[in-house]
C-alpha cells in the first residue's frame, strides 16, 4: 500500500479526535470526570460515553448521508434535545452540590407485629429530583452511555466527512467490507483518544485539588455552571465551540 492510500485513515482519525473535543461533549462528561476517584475511573467513564456515541452516530450518519437535506429538520430537533439535556445535567449537579437535593432524616413511631411501639430513623427526600440524583451516583456508566447516545444523534460534521471519505474509497476500489470496518474502527479509536486525552488532563488536575475542598468544589461548580450555560446557548441557537477548532482556528464544516 502506497503512503497516499493511508491518507483516508489518517484523516478519519484526526476528524474523530476533533469531534471528541466538541464543547457539549467535554462539558457533559466533565461533570462525571471531576467526581471520578482516579484517572482509570475517568477513562472508564469516557469509554461508556464513546460506546453510546457510536451506537447512535454510525447508523444516523448513514441515514443522514443517504437522505442529505431531508434530515436537517430532525437534526435541529435533536440539537434542542441535547440543549435540554445539558441544562438538566448542569442544574441537577449544581443543586446536588449546594445541598438542595439532600436527604432529611426523621423518625416515625411504629411497631412490628406484637412488639411495643418504637421509633426508627427514616430517610425522606427533600426534593423529588433527589431520588434521581441518587440514581445518578449509582449508575453513572449507564448515564454516560445514554448521554453519548444522544450526542451521537446530534449534528456530526466530522462523521459525515468520514463517510464521504468512505464513499470515495468505495468509488475507487469498489465495496470493501474490510476498509469500511477499518474506517469505523479508526473513527472510534480517534474518539477514544480525544476523550481519553481530555479525561486524563482534567482528572490529573482535579486530583491535585482534592486536598483543598473549596477549590475542589469550585472546579465542580464551574463544570456544572458551564454545562447549564452551554445548554441555554444551544436552545438560543448560538454557535457552540470545538476545543481543537478554537485553538487552531479551524472553521466548522
N, C-alpha and C positions, 0 to 999 in steps of 0.2 A: 504494500500500500504506500503510495507516494505521500509526501508530507502534506500537500494541499487537501488530500482526502480526509485528513484528521481535523481540518478546519471546522466542519459542521459540529463535531463532537466537542471541540474546544468552545465554540460559540454557545452551544447548548449549556455547557457548564457555567459559563460566565453569565448568561441570561438568567439561569435559575438562581445563581448566587445573588445577583442583583435583585431579583424578585423577592427573595427572602428578606431583603432589607426595606421592604415597604413599611411605612410608618405604622399602619394598623396592625401588622404582624408583630413588629417589635414591641409596641406598647401593650398589646393584649397579652403576649407571653411574658413580658417583664413583670407583670403582677404575680406570676407564679414563680419566676426565676428568683426574685428577691426574697421569696419565702422558702426557697429550697435550702436544705441543710448542708448541701455540698455541691461542688461543680458536677459531680457524677449525677446527682439527682436533677440538676438543671438540664443536663444533656438528655436525660430520660424524658423530662417534661417536654422539651422541644421535639424529641423524636415522635411523641404522640401527636403533636401538632402537625408535623410533616406528614405522618401517616394519614391523618384526616384530610389534609390539604390535597394530597394526591388521590385519595379515594374519590373526591368530587371533581377536581380540576381536570383530570385526564378525560373522562367522558364528556364533561361540559365543554371543554375546549374543542373536542372533536365535533360536537354538535354545532358549536359557535362557528367553527371554520366552514362547515358544510352549509349553514344557513346564512352566514355573513350578516348583513344588516338586519335581518328579521329578528335576531336575538337581542339587539341593543336595548329595546324596552325592558326586557327581562333583566338585563344587567343593571339597569337603573334601579329597578325594584330591589335587587339583591344588595346594591350599594346602600340603600336605605336600611335594609335589614342589618347589614354589617354596622352601620352607624348606630342603630338602636342597641345592638349587642355591645358595642364599645361603651356606650353611655351606661348600660346596665352593669357591666363589669366594673367600670370605674366607680359608679355610685355605690354598689354593694360593698366593694372592698374599702371604700372611704368610710362608709357607715360602720363597718366592722372595726376599722382601725380606731375610730373615735368612740367606740363603745355604745353605738346606737342600736346594735343588734345583740346586746348582751342577754344573758340568761339570768332571770331572777329566781332565787331560791326561797321558798317559804313552806310552811307546814300545814297539813290538813289532819284533823283528828279522824281516826277510823279504827276498825278492828278486823281481825282475821278469825272467822268462824266463832269459836267460843271464847276467844281471848278478850281481855279487857281493852277498852278503848285507849288508844295511844296515838302518838304522832310520829311521822317520818317527814324529813325534808323532801320536797318535790320541786324539780326544776320546771319553770314556765318561761316560755319565750316572750321577751319583752315586745318584740315586733314580729309580724307574720313572716317577713323575709329571713328572720334569723335561722329558721329551720333549713332554709335553702343555703345559707352560709355554712351551716353545719355540714350539709351535703358537699359544699364546695371543698371543705377541708378534708373530707374523707374520700372523695372521688375525683381528685384533680386530674388524673390521667385521662379519665373519660371525658372530662370537661375540655381538656386541651384537644382531644381528638375531635370533639364536636365543634369547637371554635375553628380548628383547622379546616373542617369540612365546609363551614360557612365561608371562610376566607377563600377556599378553593373555588367557590362558585362566583366570587366577585370578579370584577374586571381584571384580566390577566394578560397584559400585552406581551409579556415575555414568553408565556406558554404558547400564545398564538404565533409568535415569531419562530418558536421552536418547531411548531407544526408546519410552518411554511418551509423551514429548512428540511424537514422530513419529506414534504411533498416534492421538494427539489431533488432529494436523493432518489425518491421513487421514480420521478420523471427521467432521471439519468440512467438509473440501473434497474428499474422495474421494482415491483413489490418484493421487499425482502424483510421477512419477519425478524431476522437476526438484527438488522440495522434498526428496525422500529423498536425492538426490545432494548437495544443499546442506548438509543436516544432517550427513551423513557427512564431507563436506569440512571443515565448520566444526569438527567434533569433532577431526579430525586436526590442523587448524591450532591448536586450543587445546592439544593435547598437545605439539605442536612449540613453541609459545610458552612453555609451562610448563617443558619440558626445556631449551630454549634459555636461558631466564632463569636456571635453576639452573646450567647449564654455564658461562654467561658469568661469573656471580658467583664460582663455585668456581674456575674456571680463572684468572680475574684475580687472585684471592687467592693461588693456588698459584704463579703465575708470579713474584710478588713474593718468595716464599720460596725460589726456585730458587738464589739466591746463598748460601743458608745450608743446607748439606747436612743437618745434623742436624734442623733444623726441617722441611725438605722430606720427609725420611724419616719424621719424626713424624706429618706430615699423612697420608702414605700408610698408615702402620701403623694410624693411628686409623680411617681409612676401612675398612681390611681387618678390623680387630677388631670394629668396629660391624656390618659386614656379617655376619660369622660369628655374633655375638651375636644379631642380629635373626633369623637363620635358626633358631637354637636356640629363640628365643621363639616363632616360628611353629610349630615342632614341639611345643612345650609347650602350644599352644593359647592363648597370651596375645595380647591385642589389640595390633595394630600402631598406628602413628601416621601421620597425614597432616599435612604441614607447614602447609598452609592451615587445615585443621580445628583444629589445635592453636593456631595463632596467633590465630584468630578464634573459637575455642570453638564450632566447628560440629560437631554430633553426626553420626556416620556414619549413613547410612540410604538 
